[in-house]
Amino acid sequence: MLDEVAGWLRRRSWTAECRPLSQLLAAKRAAGPRGTVSVVLPALDEEATVGAIVAEIRRELMSEAVPLVDELVVLDSGSTDRTAAVAAEAGATVVHRDAILPRLPAVPGKGEVLWRSLLATRGEIVCFVDADLREFDARFVSGIVGPLLTDAGVQLVKAMYDRPLETGGTVVPAGGGRVTELVARPLLNLHWPQLAGFVQPLGGEYAARRSLLERLPFPVGYGVELGILIDALNTVGLDALAQVDVGVRHHRHQDGQALGRMAATIYRTAQTRLARGHLVRPVLTQFDRTADGGFEPRVHDVVTEERPPMITVPEYARRRAVA
């Protein structure tokens, strides 16, 4: 490990308990408009979990006694179940992806939704939380928002946590995060060793200052977390980045083929940042066993599109000018 990273781990890694809510509320009051907090849940067919997450945030962080979060938005990415209704019933503002920046047709992908969320929110601190979490704890929000409220030098904070693999009635304590361990961590250690200290570089729970996010390009697919982390390093430097331990993350796990598609997208995101080049063929072939005992190839496009920094979008620039 680089000496720079070892020092960063000592300075910029905390637990959620390091900053009690009373301290965060005092810092938020002192910050004024710069301390406004928006929480965004990107959601696609998450009716089973999104309501409990929204209810926990509203109860613990949006009450009269603890007004830490100013805005809670569920960004619906085209759900076919009751995600939108459940989120609204629990108290979230629900916005459909296609209602934001309608002149630009939306493409499928998590990064697309996160990028558009900057036009659907107003907080100067933006906190992203995945909508498939179970046993959700409000510390996932307060923990990663805390350093941004209390330390002017911090620009982006990632959550870190244990990630057990829970499948088929069994639990493997450290079995989750397979794409992180097999793809993202090797890529970061080899090509961006300054980022080697991040425990969960692909985690979907992170908070950042709007003034940083609006300057970054957003890969439209699952490469968005890796892309934001690398581009934030290049934009504001390692010491402006931090991580907070929020405990244990329970969520739905994807099957091996879905992980393969995710890995290909993440590799593409890294490749783009290494060389700004092009894949010879941006496709991934996977195989399914057929009823007659053979294998059937299935070809999937590897998502290569990226959205430009939001601050370059005219609609966003006009809104910021009058804010």
KOLGU-772685 format. One line per field, with one value per residue (C-alpha): residue number from 1; x, y, z; chain; residue in one letter. Coordinates in Angstrom, 2 decimals, m for minus. Layout:
! KOLGU-772685
num NUM:...
c1 X:...
c2 Y:...
c3 Z:...
chaine A:...
residu a:...
***
This chain:
! KOLGU-772685
num 1:2:3:4:5:6:7:8:9:10:11:12:13:14:15:16:17:18:19:20:21:22:23:24:25:26:27:28:29:30:31:32:33:34:35:36:37:38:39:40:41:42:43:44:45:46:47:48:49:50:51:52:53:54:55:56:57:58:59:60:61:62:63:64:65:66:67:68:69:70:71:72:73:74:75:76:77:78:79:80:81:82:83:84:85:86:87:88:89:90:91:92:93:94:95:96:97:98:99:100:101:102:103:104:105:106:107:108:109:110:111:112:113:114:115:116:117:118:119:120:121:122:123:124:125:126:127:128:129:130:131:132:133:134:135:136:137:138:139:140:141:142:143:144:145:146:147:148:149:150:151:152:153:154:155:156:157:158:159:160:161:162:163:164:165:166:167:168:169:170:171:172:173:174:175:176:177:178:179:180:181:182:183:184:185:186:187:188:189:190:191:192:193:194:195:196:197:198:199:200:201:202:203:204:205:206:207:208:209:210:211:212:213:214:215:216:217:218:219:220:221:222:223:224:225:226:227:228:229:230:231:232:233:234:235:236:237:238:239:240:241:242:243:244:245:246:247:248:249:250:251:252:253:254:255:256:257:258:259:260:261:262:263:264:265:266:267:268:269:270:271:272:273:274:275:276:277:278:279:280:281:282:283:284:285:286:287:288:289:290:291:292:293:294:295:296:297:298:299:300:301:302:303:304:305:306:307:308:309:310:311:312:313:314:315:316:317:318:319:320:321:322:323
c1 0.00:1.22:2.26:m0.19:m3.03:m1.99:m2.08:m5.42:m6.91:m5.98:m7.32:m10.34:m11.91:m14.47:m17.41:m20.93:m20.71:m17.89:m20.43:m23.60:m26.77:m26.56:m23.22:m24.57:m27.61:m25.45:m23.17:m26.15:m27.59:m24.21:m23.83:m27.15:m28.02:m24.72:m25.96:m29.15:m29.36:m31.16:m31.42:m31.99:m33.10:m32.75:m35.39:m36.41:m39.00:m38.14:m41.63:m40.50:m37.88:m38.25:m41.10:m39.20:m36.15:m38.24:m40.11:m36.87:m35.33:m38.48:m38.86:m35.23:m33.85:m36.79:m38.71:m39.21:m36.68:m34.08:m34.44:m31.22:m32.63:m34.46:m35.58:m36.20:m36.68:m37.28:m36.21:m38.31:m36.41:m39.43:m40.76:m43.53:m44.50:m45.82:m42.46:m43.74:m46.95:m45.21:m42.57:m45.17:m47.29:m44.22:m43.64:m41.13:m41.38:m41.51:m40.17:m40.13:m36.88:m38.56:m40.10:m36.64:m35.02:m37.64:m35.91:m33.17:m34.51:m33.49:m31.43:m31.65:m29.13:m28.50:m26.06:m28.64:m31.02:m28.38:m27.34:m30.91:m31.49:m29.31:m32.06:m34.77:m33.18:m31.98:m29.79:m26.17:m25.30:m26.65:m26.82:m27.45:m28.89:m29.77:m33.45:m32.97:m31.52:m33.09:m32.88:m32.03:m30.57:m30.67:m26.93:m26.44:m27.49:m26.37:m23.02:m21.96:m23.52:m21.74:m18.22:m19.64:m21.43:m18.53:m15.43:m15.24:m12.34:m14.39:m16.13:m17.28:m17.95:m18.48:m20.16:m18.18:m19.74:m19.74:m21.53:m22.62:m23.75:m27.23:m28.60:m30.48:m30.92:m27.19:m25.03:m21.39:m20.15:m17.81:m19.16:m20.85:m19.22:m17.96:m17.57:m15.72:m13.19:m12.74:m12.89:m12.97:m10.38:m7.72:m8.34:m8.05:m4.95:m3.17:m4.19:m5.40:m3.48:m4.48:m7.99:m6.83:m8.00:m11.71:m13.41:m16.51:m15.55:m18.67:m21.11:m24.28:m24.38:m22.36:m22.81:m21.11:m21.29:m23.41:m20.57:m18.49:m21.16:m22.29:m18.75:m18.42:m19.49:m21.83:m21.52:m25.12:m24.83:m23.34:m19.96:m21.24:m19.78:m16.33:m16.40:m17.45:m14.78:m11.97:m13.12:m13.54:m9.96:m8.75:m10.90:m10.45:m7.67:m7.53:m7.74:m11.16:m12.51:m13.50:m15.36:m17.54:m18.32:m22.08:m22.27:m23.78:m25.45:m28.22:m29.59:m30.73:m27.92:m27.69:m27.02:m23.70:m24.67:m25.96:m22.67:m20.82:m22.66:m21.96:m18.27:m18.01:m19.58:m17.25:m14.23:m15.33:m15.66:m12.10:m10.80:m12.35:m10.61:m7.30:m7.14:m10.35:m10.31:m12.93:m13.63:m13.19:m16.56:m18.51:m20.49:m20.45:m21.43:m22.80:m24.20:m27.37:m27.94:m30.78:m33.44:m31.65:m28.42:m26.53:m25.51:m27.22:m25.19:m26.76:m25.14:m25.48:m24.34:m21.75:m23.03:m20.51:m22.46:m21.76:m23.68:m21.72:m21.15:m24.57:m23.31:m22.97:m26.69:m28.53:m31.64:m29.51:m27.31:m30.40:m31.86:m28.63:m28.38:m31.68:m31.32
c2 0.00:3.49:5.58:8.20:5.69:4.49:8.09:8.67:5.64:7.12:10.61:9.91:6.69:6.91:5.08:6.49:6.80:9.35:12.07:12.00:13.48:16.46:17.41:17.00:19.15:21.91:21.78:21.84:24.94:26.68:25.82:27.38:26.74:24.88:22.26:21.27:17.50:15.58:11.79:9.94:6.32:5.01:2.29:m0.33:m2.86:m2.53:m2.55:m5.13:m2.86:0.78:1.57:0.50:2.55:5.66:5.19:4.80:7.96:10.00:8.75:9.09:11.95:14.11:14.66:17.98:16.88:15.64:17.65:16.39:15.47:18.18:16.20:12.49:11.52:8.09:8.10:5.46:3.93:2.40:m0.02:m2.40:m3.22:m0.94:0.69:4.21:3.74:2.14:4.88:7.64:6.01:5.88:9.60:10.01:12.36:10.04:11.23:9.14:9.10:10.09:13.22:14.74:16.42:15.03:16.46:13.86:10.29:8.22:5.07:2.12:2.12:3.12:5.87:7.48:7.80:9.18:11.77:12.94:13.12:16.23:18.04:16.64:17.69:20.92:19.99:21.10:17.69:14.75:11.30:8.18:5.01:1.80:0.87:m2.89:m2.76:m4.86:m4.18:m0.59:1.68:5.49:5.49:4.66:8.27:10.17:8.37:9.40:12.86:13.64:14.39:16.69:18.74:18.90:19.09:21.64:19.75:16.62:16.40:12.78:10.04:6.35:3.97:0.90:m2.16:m5.93:m7.52:m11.10:m13.36:m14.59:m17.15:m20.42:m20.17:m19.94:m16.98:m16.52:m13.67:m12.04:m13.57:m10.52:m8.03:m10.57:m8.04:m5.75:m8.42:m9.97:m6.87:m3.47:m3.97:m5.40:m2.59:0.11:m1.35:m1.75:1.49:3.88:2.77:5.95:4.45:1.13:2.12:2.12:m0.87:m0.71:1.16:m0.06:0.51:2.36:4.37:7.56:11.29:14.20:17.92:19.00:21.29:18.16:15.90:18.51:18.62:14.87:12.73:9.87:6.45:5.47:1.85:m0.05:1.56:4.78:4.17:3.32:6.24:8.77:7.57:7.77:11.11:12.57:11.58:13.31:16.39:17.09:14.76:11.89:13.93:15.28:11.71:9.71:6.62:5.80:2.41:2.01:m1.64:m4.42:m4.18:m6.68:m6.67:m8.79:m10.65:m11.02:m14.27:m15.07:m13.94:m10.58:m10.17:m10.94:m8.17:m5.81:m6.74:m6.08:m2.64:m1.79:m2.95:m0.78:2.23:1.66:1.18:4.45:6.29:4.62:5.41:7.16:4.54:2.21:m1.48:m3.40:m5.05:m3.72:m6.93:m9.81:m13.37:m15.59:m19.12:m20.78:m24.54:m25.58:m28.25:m30.66:m30.45:m28.02:m24.41:m21.42:m18.23:m14.94:m11.69:m8.53:m5.03:m3.60:m0.15:2.43:5.68:8.42:11.55:14.82:16.86:18.14:21.70:21.71:20.96:24.23:23.41:22.71:25.76:28.01:26.53:27.01:30.59:31.54:29.43
c3 0.00:m0.80:2.20:0.96:1.19:4.65:5.86:4.16:5.90:9.26:8.44:6.26:7.55:10.35:11.88:11.87:15.65:15.36:14.63:16.75:15.32:17.67:16.13:12.59:13.29:14.76:11.72:9.38:11.06:10.87:7.17:6.14:2.47:1.98:4.44:2.62:2.10:m0.64:m0.47:m3.75:m4.09:m7.65:m7.96:m10.50:m9.31:m5.61:m4.06:m1.47:0.12:m0.93:1.48:4.59:3.56:2.96:6.25:8.22:6.74:7.34:10.90:11.98:9.89:8.73:11.95:13.69:16.29:13.76:10.52:8.94:5.51:3.58:0.55:m0.09:m3.74:m5.23:m8.88:m10.62:m13.51:m15.23:m12.62:m13.61:m10.02:m7.23:m6.46:m7.13:m5.15:m2.18:m2.07:m2.24:0.47:2.71:2.24:m0.58:m3.51:m6.52:m9.86:m13.00:m14.93:m18.20:m16.66:m16.14:m19.13:m21.55:m24.62:m24.11:m24.41:m21.41:m21.77:m19.36:m16.55:m12.96:m13.88:m16.13:m13.20:m10.83:m13.42:m13.99:m10.24:m10.10:m12.02:m9.74:m6.44:m4.86:m1.90:m1.89:m0.45:m2.46:m0.89:m2.99:m1.41:m3.26:m2.99:m2.54:0.99:3.74:7.48:6.54:9.19:8.99:9.73:6.06:5.43:8.52:8.57:5.07:5.18:8.45:7.16:4.47:7.12:9.58:7.36:4.56:2.98:2.27:m1.10:m1.41:1.17:0.48:2.90:3.96:5.52:5.86:2.94:3.63:0.81:1.71:m0.69:m0.51:3.23:3.89:4.85:3.84:6.10:3.59:0.41:m1.05:m3.37:m5.89:m8.71:m6.30:m5.37:m8.82:m11.02:m9.34:m6.61:m8.94:m11.45:m8.80:m7.18:m10.50:m12.20:m9.50:m6.38:m4.54:m4.35:m2.92:0.57:m0.29:1.30:m0.93:m4.11:m5.96:m3.09:m4.01:m0.79:m1.02:m0.57:m2.28:m2.70:m5.64:m6.70:m7.36:m8.87:m11.38:m12.82:m13.37:m16.33:m15.41:m17.08:m17.70:m16.48:m13.56:m14.12:m12.55:m9.07:m10.37:m12.80:m10.17:m7.76:m10.31:m11.71:m8.22:m7.42:m10.56:m9.89:m6.18:m5.01:m2.53:0.65:m0.40:m0.42:2.66:3.88:6.88:8.42:8.70:9.77:7.64:4.25:3.47:m0.06:m2.98:m4.76:m8.50:m10.34:m11.98:m15.45:m14.22:m12.37:m15.59:m17.41:m14.53:m14.59:m18.32:m17.91:m15.04:m17.01:m19.91:m17.60:m16.36:m19.88:m21.01:m18.20:m18.91:m22.58:m23.65:m26.37:m27.82:m27.43:m30.67:m30.02:m27.03:m26.51:m24.01:m24.90:m22.13:m22.25:m20.96:m20.75:m23.05:m22.53:m24.89:m22.88:m25.09:m24.57:m26.13:m26.58:m25.53:m26.60:m24.52:m25.38:m22.98:m22.05:m23.27:m23.21:m20.67:m19.82:m19.74:m16.57:m15.53:m15.27:m19.10:m19.58:m20.37:m18.30:m15.25:m15.73:m15.95:m12.78:m10.87:m12.09:m10.49:m7.33
chaine A:A:A:A:A:A:A:A:A:A:A:A:A:A:A:A:A:A:A:A:A:A:A:A:A:A:A:A:A:A:A:A:A:A:A:A:A:A:A:A:A:A:A:A:A:A:A:A:A:A:A:A:A:A:A:A:A:A:A:A:A:A:A:A:A:A:A:A:A:A:A:A:A:A:A:A:A:A:A:A:A:A:A:A:A:A:A:A:A:A:A:A:A:A:A:A:A:A:A:A:A:A:A:A:A:A:A:A:A:A:A:A:A:A:A:A:A:A:A:A:A:A:A:A:A:A:A:A:A:A:A:A:A:A:A:A:A:A:A:A:A:A:A:A:A:A:A:A:A:A:A:A:A:A:A:A:A:A:A:A:A:A:A:A:A:A:A:A:A:A:A:A:A:A:A:A:A:A:A:A:A:A:A:A:A:A:A:A:A:A:A:A:A:A:A:A:A:A:A:A:A:A:A:A:A:A:A:A:A:A:A:A:A:A:A:A:A:A:A:A:A:A:A:A:A:A:A:A:A:A:A:A:A:A:A:A:A:A:A:A:A:A:A:A:A:A:A:A:A:A:A:A:A:A:A:A:A:A:A:A:A:A:A:A:A:A:A:A:A:A:A:A:A:A:A:A:A:A:A:A:A:A:A:A:A:A:A:A:A:A:A:A:A:A:A:A:A:A:A:A:A:A:A:A:A:A:A:A:A:A:A:A:A:A:A:A:A:A:A:A:A:A:A
residu m:l:d:e:v:a:g:w:l:r:r:r:s:w:t:a:e:c:r:p:l:s:q:l:l:a:a:k:r:a:a:g:p:r:g:t:v:s:v:v:l:p:a:l:d:e:e:a:t:v:g:a:i:v:a:e:i:r:r:e:l:m:s:e:a:v:p:l:v:d:e:l:v:v:l:d:s:g:s:t:d:r:t:a:a:v:a:a:e:a:g:a:t:v:v:h:r:d:a:i:l:p:r:l:p:a:v:p:g:k:g:e:v:l:w:r:s:l:l:a:t:r:g:e:i:v:c:f:v:d:a:d:l:r:e:f:d:a:r:f:v:s:g:i:v:g:p:l:l:t:d:a:g:v:q:l:v:k:a:m:y:d:r:p:l:e:t:g:g:t:v:v:p:a:g:g:g:r:v:t:e:l:v:a:r:p:l:l:n:l:h:w:p:q:l:a:g:f:v:q:p:l:g:g:e:y:a:a:r:r:s:l:l:e:r:l:p:f:p:v:g:y:g:v:e:l:g:i:l:i:d:a:l:n:t:v:g:l:d:a:l:a:q:v:d:v:g:v:r:h:h:r:h:q:d:g:q:a:l:g:r:m:a:a:t:i:y:r:t:a:q:t:r:l:a:r:g:h:l:v:r:p:v:l:t:q:f:d:r:t:a:d:g:g:f:e:p:r:v:h:d:v:v:t:e:e:r:p:p:m:i:t:v:p:e:y:a:r:r:r:a:v:a
***
